[in-house]
Amino acid sequence: MTVRSEATREFAKDVREGLSTKRKQLPSKYLYDSLGSRLFEAICQLPWYPITRAENRLLRSYSDQMVEPLGEPITLVELGCGSGEKISILAESMRGRGSFVMVHLIDISRTALEQSERTLGRLPYVSVVGHRATYEAGLRRAAGGRPTKGPLLVLFLGSNIGNFDMPGRHEFLGEIRQALQPGDALLLGTDLVKPEAELQLAYDDPIGVTSAFNKNMLARINRQLGGEFDLQTWDHRAVWNEPEARIEMHLVSRRRQIVRVASLEAEFSFEAFESIWTESSYKFTPEGVVVMGKNTGFRCHEQWIDPEGRFATTLLVAA
């Protein structure tokens, strides 16, 4: 099989490296292909996964307060746009502040961009620019094309920051800060620490949607790289790592096996019960979010917490 596109070449490189290490691991960004994005949207509707509903409640209740301190005109930039529902809530709150709202959407998923653009396309006062790119590259493009006046408000919602380990999130928030000017802001969504039983249900739901989402990583390797993973020999597992305050998602081999990936011209060996680590989802405390922002060049303007879903949305202003 010939590997053609740059994105597929990067995918192939990361699969080779991730499955060749002693502790096998694949980057979580590869969970979100076209099918994976749709499965994740389904996860967000599950009763055991409260993140999306909690964040939406905060946005609907406090969106005016979230944009009011920044002046105008505000340019919205969303990193990881999902369905476009959340950014449309903020765009609605800005309707009375001016006749036009400029929005930049940044995602590596074509499906997510198309869905968000359709959602925002229903709002006649919104102009949308989509960037199919990594967060960092897309933000640089959006910041480079900013209007001559008015702040940028960058949205990083859904607790996506929880997919980064501590050094990684410090580096990533630092890169966001470098792209911003003083007075620009970051609206950061973070899931808070909650009882282990609730977290287990959220990441290993009883009807198996999260399992399908995770196993789609292997199906993607089969589709794009000529992999020969037999999905029936793999199990989804979610583990709460309390010392690290994170949920880990793994794919666990039911038996000893060797899997060939044709485009890599490689075979990978797995022992029985050996796992591939596919995602980490770190959980936070409200105070920890404020400190994280301060350490990366932001000051906390205000923080809103949903008590039912134990979720925080924090407005961090570039100092």
Secondary structure, 3 states (H helix, E strand, C coil): CCCCCHHHHHHHHHHHHHHHCCCCECCHHHHCCHHHHHHHHHHCCCCCCCHHHHHHHHHHHHHHHHHHHHCCCCEEEEECCCCCHHHHHHHHHCHHHCCCEEEEEEECCHHHHHHHHHHHHCCCCEEEEEEECCHHHHHHHHHHCCCCCCCEEEEECCCHHHHCCHHHHHHHHHHHHHHCCCCCEEEEEEEECCCHHHHHHHHCCCCCHHHHHHHHHHHHHHHHHCECCCHHHEEEEEEEECCCCEEEEEEEECCCEEEEEHHHCEEEEECCCCEEEEEEEECECHHHHHHHHHCCCEEEEEEEEECCCCEEEEEEEEC
